[in-house]
Amino acid sequence: MVDKLKFWLAVALVITGVAGFYILGVQPLVVRVLSVMAGLAAGGAVAWFTEPGQRFAAFVRDTITETKKVVWPTRKETVQMTAIVFAFVVIMAIFLWLTDKSLEYVVYDLILGWKK
């Protein structure tokens, strides 16, 4: 129950920050943006102390750990794979063009007799 109250307080703080952006319409843009940032920071701080907030923080830590385990391709591998993809695209474009022209010939010239 306490977590739900904290969550709704966090939502209210974020909404207040966004509303402050519009309420402070005559103020300089910096003040208006700071209002939104303050609302987001306050809402995030309150949400941090809820049980779902702690689970989310653990999820983010686990995600960062897993990202560090990824073996990223080297520049050479990236260039090679990009070249393969481009070559495949060119081959498919030629294949589809030939298929289109063949069907055009069959339908218009042979079947319908519409010579060009």
ZALUMMI-583743 format. One record per atom (N, C-alpha, C, CB): atom name; x, y, z; residue in three letters. Coordinates in steps of 0.1 Angstrom, whole numbers, plus 5000, padded with zeros to 4 digits. Glycine has a CB too. Example, Ala and Ser with C-alpha at 12.3 -4.5 7.8 and 13.67 -1.06 7.14 Angstrom:
// residues 2
N, 5132, 4943, 5078, Ala;
CA, 5123, 4955, 5078, Ala;
C, 5132, 4967, 5078, Ala;
CB, 5113, 4955, 5090, Ala;
N, 5128, 4978, 5071, Ser;
CA, 5137, 4989, 5071, Ser;
C, 5129, 5000, 5079, Ser;
CB, 5141, 4994, 5057, Ser;
This chain:
// residues 116
N, 5008, 4988, 5000, Met;
CA, 5000, 5000, 5000, Met;
C, 5009, 5013, 5000, Met;
CB, 4991, 5000, 5012, Met;
N, 5019, 5012, 5008, Val;
CA, 5028, 5024, 5008, Val;
C, 5035, 5026, 4995, Val;
CB, 5039, 5022, 5020, Val;
N, 5039, 5015, 4988, Asp;
CA, 5045, 5016, 4975, Asp;
C, 5036, 5023, 4965, Asp;
CB, 5050, 5002, 4970, Asp;
N, 5023, 5019, 4966, Lys;
CA, 5013, 5025, 4957, Lys;
C, 5012, 5040, 4959, Lys;
CB, 5000, 5019, 4958, Lys;
N, 5012, 5044, 4972, Leu;
CA, 5012, 5059, 4975, Leu;
C, 5024, 5066, 4970, Leu;
CB, 5010, 5061, 4990, Leu;
N, 5036, 5060, 4972, Lys;
CA, 5048, 5066, 4967, Lys;
C, 5048, 5067, 4952, Lys;
CB, 5060, 5057, 4972, Lys;
N, 5043, 5056, 4945, Phe;
CA, 5042, 5056, 4931, Phe;
C, 5033, 5068, 4926, Phe;
CB, 5037, 5043, 4925, Phe;
N, 5022, 5069, 4932, Trp;
CA, 5013, 5080, 4927, Trp;
C, 5018, 5094, 4931, Trp;
CB, 4999, 5078, 4933, Trp;
N, 5026, 5095, 4942, Leu;
CA, 5032, 5107, 4945, Leu;
C, 5043, 5111, 4934, Leu;
CB, 5039, 5107, 4959, Leu;
N, 5050, 5100, 4930, Ala;
CA, 5060, 5102, 4919, Ala;
C, 5053, 5107, 4907, Ala;
CB, 5068, 5089, 4917, Ala;
N, 5042, 5101, 4903, Val;
CA, 5035, 5105, 4891, Val;
C, 5030, 5119, 4893, Val;
CB, 5023, 5095, 4888, Val;
N, 5025, 5123, 4904, Ala;
CA, 5020, 5137, 4907, Ala;
C, 5032, 5147, 4905, Ala;
CB, 5014, 5138, 4920, Ala;
N, 5044, 5143, 4910, Leu;
CA, 5055, 5152, 4909, Leu;
C, 5059, 5154, 4895, Leu;
CB, 5067, 5147, 4917, Leu;
N, 5059, 5144, 4887, Val;
CA, 5062, 5145, 4873, Val;
C, 5052, 5154, 4866, Val;
CB, 5063, 5131, 4866, Val;
N, 5039, 5151, 4868, Ile;
CA, 5028, 5159, 4862, Ile;
C, 5030, 5174, 4866, Ile;
CB, 5014, 5154, 4866, Ile;
N, 5033, 5176, 4879, Thr;
CA, 5035, 5190, 4884, Thr;
C, 5047, 5197, 4876, Thr;
CB, 5038, 5190, 4899, Thr;
N, 5057, 5189, 4874, Gly;
CA, 5069, 5195, 4867, Gly;
C, 5065, 5199, 4852, Gly;
CB, 5080, 5185, 4866, Gly;
N, 5057, 5190, 4846, Val;
CA, 5053, 5193, 4832, Val;
C, 5043, 5204, 4832, Val;
CB, 5046, 5180, 4826, Val;
N, 5034, 5205, 4842, Ala;
CA, 5024, 5216, 4843, Ala;
C, 5031, 5229, 4846, Ala;
CB, 5014, 5213, 4854, Ala;
N, 5042, 5228, 4853, Gly;
CA, 5050, 5240, 4856, Gly;
C, 5056, 5246, 4843, Gly;
CB, 5061, 5237, 4865, Gly;
N, 5059, 5238, 4833, Phe;
CA, 5064, 5242, 4820, Phe;
C, 5053, 5252, 4814, Phe;
CB, 5067, 5230, 4811, Phe;
N, 5041, 5248, 4815, Tyr;
CA, 5030, 5256, 4809, Tyr;
C, 5026, 5268, 4817, Tyr;
CB, 5018, 5248, 4805, Tyr;
N, 5026, 5266, 4831, Ile;
CA, 5022, 5277, 4840, Ile;
C, 5032, 5288, 4839, Ile;
CB, 5021, 5271, 4854, Ile;
N, 5045, 5284, 4838, Leu;
CA, 5055, 5294, 4837, Leu;
C, 5058, 5299, 4823, Leu;
CB, 5068, 5289, 4843, Leu;
N, 5047, 5300, 4815, Gly;
CA, 5049, 5304, 4801, Gly;
C, 5055, 5317, 4798, Gly;
CB, 5035, 5304, 4795, Gly;
N, 5055, 5326, 4807, Val;
CA, 5061, 5339, 4805, Val;
C, 5075, 5340, 4809, Val;
CB, 5053, 5350, 4812, Val;
N, 5080, 5330, 4816, Gln;
CA, 5093, 5329, 4821, Gln;
C, 5103, 5325, 4810, Gln;
CB, 5095, 5320, 4833, Gln;
N, 5116, 5327, 4812, Pro;
CA, 5125, 5323, 4802, Pro;
C, 5125, 5307, 4800, Pro;
CB, 5140, 5327, 4805, Pro;
N, 5128, 5303, 4788, Leu;
CA, 5128, 5288, 4785, Leu;
C, 5136, 5280, 4795, Leu;
CB, 5133, 5286, 4771, Leu;
N, 5147, 5285, 4800, Val;
CA, 5156, 5278, 4809, Val;
C, 5148, 5275, 4822, Val;
CB, 5168, 5286, 4812, Val;
N, 5140, 5284, 4827, Val;
CA, 5133, 5282, 4839, Val;
C, 5122, 5271, 4837, Val;
CB, 5126, 5295, 4844, Val;
N, 5116, 5272, 4825, Arg;
CA, 5105, 5262, 4822, Arg;
C, 5111, 5248, 4820, Arg;
CB, 5098, 5266, 4809, Arg;
N, 5122, 5247, 4814, Val;
CA, 5128, 5234, 4812, Val;
C, 5133, 5229, 4826, Val;
CB, 5140, 5234, 4802, Val;
N, 5139, 5237, 4834, Leu;
CA, 5143, 5233, 4848, Leu;
C, 5131, 5228, 4856, Leu;
CB, 5150, 5245, 4855, Leu;
N, 5119, 5234, 4853, Ser;
CA, 5107, 5230, 4860, Ser;
C, 5104, 5215, 4857, Ser;
CB, 5095, 5239, 4857, Ser;
N, 5105, 5212, 4844, Val;
CA, 5102, 5198, 4840, Val;
C, 5113, 5189, 4845, Val;
CB, 5102, 5197, 4824, Val;
N, 5126, 5193, 4844, Met;
CA, 5136, 5185, 4850, Met;
C, 5135, 5182, 4865, Met;
CB, 5150, 5191, 4846, Met;
N, 5131, 5193, 4872, Ala;
CA, 5129, 5191, 4886, Ala;
C, 5118, 5182, 4889, Ala;
CB, 5127, 5205, 4893, Ala;
N, 5107, 5182, 4882, Gly;
CA, 5096, 5173, 4884, Gly;
C, 5100, 5159, 4881, Gly;
CB, 5084, 5177, 4875, Gly;
N, 5108, 5157, 4870, Leu;
CA, 5112, 5143, 4867, Leu;
C, 5122, 5138, 4877, Leu;
CB, 5119, 5143, 4853, Leu;
N, 5131, 5147, 4882, Ala;
CA, 5141, 5142, 4892, Ala;
C, 5134, 5139, 4905, Ala;
CB, 5151, 5153, 4894, Ala;
N, 5124, 5147, 4909, Ala;
CA, 5117, 5145, 4922, Ala;
C, 5109, 5132, 4921, Ala;
CB, 5108, 5157, 4926, Ala;
N, 5102, 5131, 4910, Gly;
CA, 5094, 5119, 4908, Gly;
C, 5103, 5106, 4907, Gly;
CB, 5086, 5120, 4895, Gly;
N, 5114, 5107, 4900, Gly;
CA, 5123, 5096, 4900, Gly;
C, 5129, 5092, 4913, Gly;
CB, 5135, 5099, 4890, Gly;
N, 5132, 5103, 4921, Ala;
CA, 5137, 5100, 4935, Ala;
C, 5127, 5093, 4944, Ala;
CB, 5142, 5114, 4941, Ala;
N, 5115, 5097, 4943, Val;
CA, 5104, 5091, 4951, Val;
C, 5102, 5077, 4946, Val;
CB, 5091, 5099, 4950, Val;
N, 5102, 5075, 4933, Ala;
CA, 5099, 5062, 4927, Ala;
C, 5111, 5052, 4930, Ala;
CB, 5097, 5062, 4912, Ala;
N, 5123, 5057, 4932, Trp;
CA, 5135, 5049, 4935, Trp;
C, 5133, 5041, 4948, Trp;
CB, 5147, 5058, 4936, Trp;
N, 5125, 5047, 4957, Phe;
CA, 5124, 5041, 4970, Phe;
C, 5112, 5032, 4971, Phe;
CB, 5123, 5051, 4981, Phe;
N, 5106, 5029, 4960, Thr;
CA, 5095, 5019, 4960, Thr;
C, 5101, 5005, 4957, Thr;
CB, 5083, 5023, 4950, Thr;
N, 5093, 4995, 4959, Glu;
CA, 5098, 4981, 4956, Glu;
C, 5099, 4979, 4941, Glu;
CB, 5088, 4971, 4962, Glu;
N, 5090, 4984, 4933, Pro;
CA, 5091, 4983, 4918, Pro;
C, 5103, 4991, 4913, Pro;
CB, 5079, 4987, 4911, Pro;
N, 5106, 5002, 4920, Gly;
CA, 5117, 5010, 4916, Gly;
C, 5130, 5003, 4919, Gly;
CB, 5117, 5024, 4924, Gly;
N, 5131, 4996, 4930, Gln;
CA, 5143, 4988, 4933, Gln;
C, 5145, 4977, 4923, Gln;
CB, 5142, 4983, 4947, Gln;
N, 5134, 4971, 4919, Arg;
CA, 5134, 4960, 4909, Arg;
C, 5139, 4965, 4896, Arg;
CB, 5121, 4953, 4908, Arg;
N, 5134, 4977, 4892, Phe;
CA, 5139, 4983, 4880, Phe;
C, 5154, 4987, 4880, Phe;
CB, 5130, 4996, 4877, Phe;
N, 5158, 4992, 4892, Ala;
CA, 5172, 4995, 4893, Ala;
C, 5181, 4982, 4892, Ala;
CB, 5175, 5002, 4906, Ala;
N, 5176, 4971, 4898, Ala;
CA, 5183, 4958, 4896, Ala;
C, 5183, 4954, 4882, Ala;
CB, 5177, 4948, 4906, Ala;
N, 5172, 4955, 4875, Phe;
CA, 5171, 4952, 4861, Phe;
C, 5181, 4960, 4853, Phe;
CB, 5157, 4954, 4856, Phe;
N, 5182, 4973, 4855, Val;
CA, 5192, 4981, 4848, Val;
C, 5206, 4976, 4851, Val;
CB, 5190, 4996, 4852, Val;
N, 5209, 4973, 4863, Arg;
CA, 5223, 4968, 4866, Arg;
C, 5226, 4955, 4859, Arg;
CB, 5225, 4966, 4882, Arg;
N, 5216, 4946, 4859, Asp;
CA, 5218, 4933, 4852, Asp;
C, 5220, 4936, 4837, Asp;
CB, 5206, 4924, 4855, Asp;
N, 5212, 4945, 4832, Thr;
CA, 5213, 4948, 4817, Thr;
C, 5227, 4953, 4814, Thr;
CB, 5202, 4958, 4813, Thr;
N, 5232, 4962, 4822, Ile;
CA, 5246, 4967, 4819, Ile;
C, 5256, 4956, 4820, Ile;
CB, 5249, 4979, 4830, Ile;
N, 5254, 4947, 4830, Thr;
CA, 5264, 4936, 4831, Thr;
C, 5263, 4927, 4819, Thr;
CB, 5260, 4928, 4844, Thr;
N, 5251, 4924, 4814, Glu;
CA, 5250, 4916, 4802, Glu;
C, 5255, 4923, 4790, Glu;
CB, 5235, 4912, 4800, Glu;
N, 5254, 4936, 4789, Thr;
CA, 5259, 4943, 4777, Thr;
C, 5274, 4942, 4777, Thr;
CB, 5254, 4958, 4778, Thr;
N, 5280, 4943, 4789, Lys;
CA, 5295, 4942, 4789, Lys;
C, 5300, 4928, 4785, Lys;
CB, 5300, 4945, 4803, Lys;
N, 5291, 4918, 4785, Lys;
CA, 5295, 4904, 4781, Lys;
C, 5295, 4902, 4766, Lys;
CB, 5287, 4894, 4788, Lys;
N, 5288, 4911, 4759, Val;
CA, 5286, 4909, 4745, Val;
C, 5300, 4911, 4738, Val;
CB, 5276, 4920, 4739, Val;
N, 5302, 4902, 4728, Val;
CA, 5314, 4903, 4720, Val;
C, 5310, 4911, 4707, Val;
CB, 5320, 4889, 4716, Val;
N, 5314, 4923, 4707, Trp;
CA, 5311, 4932, 4696, Trp;
C, 5320, 4929, 4684, Trp;
CB, 5312, 4947, 4700, Trp;
N, 5314, 4930, 4672, Pro;
CA, 5323, 4927, 4660, Pro;
C, 5334, 4937, 4658, Pro;
CB, 5314, 4926, 4647, Pro;
N, 5344, 4933, 4652, Thr;
CA, 5355, 4942, 4649, Thr;
C, 5351, 4951, 4637, Thr;
CB, 5368, 4935, 4646, Thr;
N, 5359, 4961, 4634, Arg;
CA, 5356, 4969, 4622, Arg;
C, 5357, 4961, 4609, Arg;
CB, 5366, 4981, 4622, Arg;
N, 5366, 4952, 4608, Lys;
CA, 5368, 4944, 4596, Lys;
C, 5355, 4935, 4594, Lys;
CB, 5380, 4936, 4597, Lys;
N, 5351, 4929, 4605, Glu;
CA, 5339, 4921, 4604, Glu;
C, 5326, 4929, 4600, Glu;
CB, 5336, 4913, 4617, Glu;
N, 5325, 4941, 4606, Thr;
CA, 5314, 4949, 4603, Thr;
C, 5314, 4953, 4588, Thr;
CB, 5314, 4962, 4612, Thr;
N, 5326, 4957, 4583, Val;
CA, 5327, 4961, 4569, Val;
C, 5323, 4949, 4560, Val;
CB, 5341, 4966, 4566, Val;
N, 5329, 4937, 4563, Gln;
CA, 5326, 4925, 4555, Gln;
C, 5311, 4922, 4555, Gln;
CB, 5334, 4913, 4561, Gln;
N, 5305, 4922, 4566, Met;
CA, 5290, 4919, 4567, Met;
C, 5282, 4929, 4559, Met;
CB, 5286, 4918, 4582, Met;
N, 5286, 4942, 4560, Thr;
CA, 5279, 4952, 4553, Thr;
C, 5280, 4950, 4538, Thr;
CB, 5284, 4966, 4557, Thr;
N, 5292, 4947, 4534, Ala;
CA, 5294, 4944, 4519, Ala;
C, 5286, 4932, 4515, Ala;
CB, 5309, 4941, 4517, Ala;
N, 5285, 4922, 4523, Ile;
CA, 5277, 4910, 4519, Ile;
C, 5262, 4914, 4518, Ile;
CB, 5278, 4899, 4530, Ile;
N, 5257, 4922, 4527, Val;
CA, 5243, 4927, 4527, Val;
C, 5241, 4935, 4514, Val;
CB, 5240, 4935, 4539, Val;
N, 5250, 4944, 4511, Phe;
CA, 5248, 4952, 4499, Phe;
C, 5249, 4943, 4486, Phe;
CB, 5259, 4963, 4498, Phe;
N, 5258, 4934, 4486, Ala;
CA, 5259, 4925, 4474, Ala;
C, 5245, 4917, 4473, Ala;
CB, 5271, 4915, 4476, Ala;
N, 5240, 4912, 4484, Phe;
CA, 5227, 4905, 4483, Phe;
C, 5216, 4914, 4478, Phe;
CB, 5224, 4899, 4497, Phe;
N, 5216, 4926, 4483, Val;
CA, 5206, 4936, 4478, Val;
C, 5207, 4938, 4463, Val;
CB, 5207, 4949, 4486, Val;
N, 5219, 4939, 4458, Val;
CA, 5221, 4942, 4444, Val;
C, 5216, 4929, 4436, Val;
CB, 5235, 4945, 4441, Val;
N, 5220, 4917, 4441, Ile;
CA, 5216, 4905, 4434, Ile;
C, 5201, 4904, 4434, Ile;
CB, 5223, 4893, 4441, Ile;
N, 5195, 4906, 4445, Met;
CA, 5180, 4905, 4446, Met;
C, 5173, 4916, 4437, Met;
CB, 5175, 4907, 4460, Met;
N, 5179, 4928, 4436, Ala;
CA, 5173, 4938, 4427, Ala;
C, 5174, 4933, 4412, Ala;
CB, 5181, 4951, 4429, Ala;
N, 5185, 4928, 4409, Ile;
CA, 5187, 4923, 4395, Ile;
C, 5177, 4911, 4392, Ile;
CB, 5201, 4918, 4392, Ile;
N, 5176, 4902, 4402, Phe;
CA, 5167, 4891, 4400, Phe;
C, 5152, 4896, 4399, Phe;
CB, 5168, 4882, 4413, Phe;
N, 5148, 4905, 4407, Leu;
CA, 5134, 4910, 4407, Leu;
C, 5132, 4918, 4394, Leu;
CB, 5131, 4919, 4419, Leu;
N, 5142, 4925, 4389, Trp;
CA, 5141, 4933, 4376, Trp;
C, 5139, 4923, 4365, Trp;
CB, 5153, 4942, 4374, Trp;
N, 5147, 4912, 4365, Leu;
CA, 5146, 4902, 4354, Leu;
C, 5132, 4895, 4355, Leu;
CB, 5157, 4892, 4355, Leu;
N, 5128, 4892, 4367, Thr;
CA, 5115, 4886, 4368, Thr;
C, 5104, 4895, 4363, Thr;
CB, 5112, 4882, 4383, Thr;
N, 5104, 4908, 4367, Asp;
CA, 5095, 4917, 4362, Asp;
C, 5094, 4918, 4347, Asp;
CB, 5097, 4931, 4368, Asp;
N, 5106, 4920, 4341, Lys;
CA, 5107, 4921, 4326, Lys;
C, 5102, 4908, 4319, Lys;
CB, 5121, 4924, 4322, Lys;
N, 5105, 4897, 4325, Ser;
CA, 5101, 4884, 4319, Ser;
C, 5085, 4883, 4320, Ser;
CB, 5107, 4872, 4327, Ser;
N, 5080, 4886, 4331, Leu;
CA, 5065, 4886, 4332, Leu;
C, 5059, 4896, 4323, Leu;
CB, 5061, 4888, 4347, Leu;
N, 5065, 4908, 4322, Glu;
CA, 5060, 4918, 4313, Glu;
C, 5060, 4913, 4299, Glu;
CB, 5068, 4931, 4314, Glu;
N, 5070, 4907, 4294, Tyr;
CA, 5071, 4901, 4281, Tyr;
C, 5061, 4890, 4279, Tyr;
CB, 5085, 4895, 4278, Tyr;
N, 5059, 4881, 4288, Val;
CA, 5049, 4870, 4287, Val;
C, 5035, 4876, 4286, Val;
CB, 5051, 4861, 4299, Val;
N, 5032, 4885, 4295, Val;
CA, 5018, 4890, 4296, Val;
C, 5015, 4899, 4284, Val;
CB, 5016, 4897, 4309, Val;
N, 5023, 4909, 4282, Tyr;
CA, 5020, 4919, 4272, Tyr;
C, 5023, 4915, 4257, Tyr;
CB, 5028, 4932, 4274, Tyr;
N, 5034, 4908, 4255, Asp;
CA, 5038, 4904, 4242, Asp;
C, 5032, 4891, 4237, Asp;
CB, 5053, 4904, 4240, Asp;
N, 5033, 4881, 4246, Leu;
CA, 5028, 4867, 4242, Leu;
C, 5013, 4865, 4244, Leu;
CB, 5036, 4857, 4249, Leu;
N, 5008, 4869, 4255, Ile;
CA, 4994, 4866, 4258, Ile;
C, 4985, 4877, 4252, Ile;
CB, 4992, 4866, 4273, Ile;
N, 4987, 4889, 4255, Leu;
CA, 4979, 4900, 4250, Leu;
C, 4982, 4905, 4236, Leu;
CB, 4979, 4912, 4259, Leu;
N, 4994, 4903, 4231, Gly;
CA, 4998, 4907, 4218, Gly;
C, 5000, 4921, 4216, Gly;
CB, 4988, 4902, 4208, Gly;
N, 5003, 4928, 4227, Trp;
CA, 5006, 4943, 4226, Trp;
C, 5020, 4945, 4223, Trp;
CB, 5001, 4950, 4240, Trp;
N, 5024, 4945, 4211, Lys;
CA, 5038, 4947, 4208, Lys;
C, 5041, 4962, 4210, Lys;
CB, 5041, 4943, 4193, Lys;
N, 5054, 4964, 4213, Lys;
CA, 5058, 4978, 4216, Lys;
C, 5063, 4984, 4203, Lys;
CB, 5069, 4979, 4226, Lys;
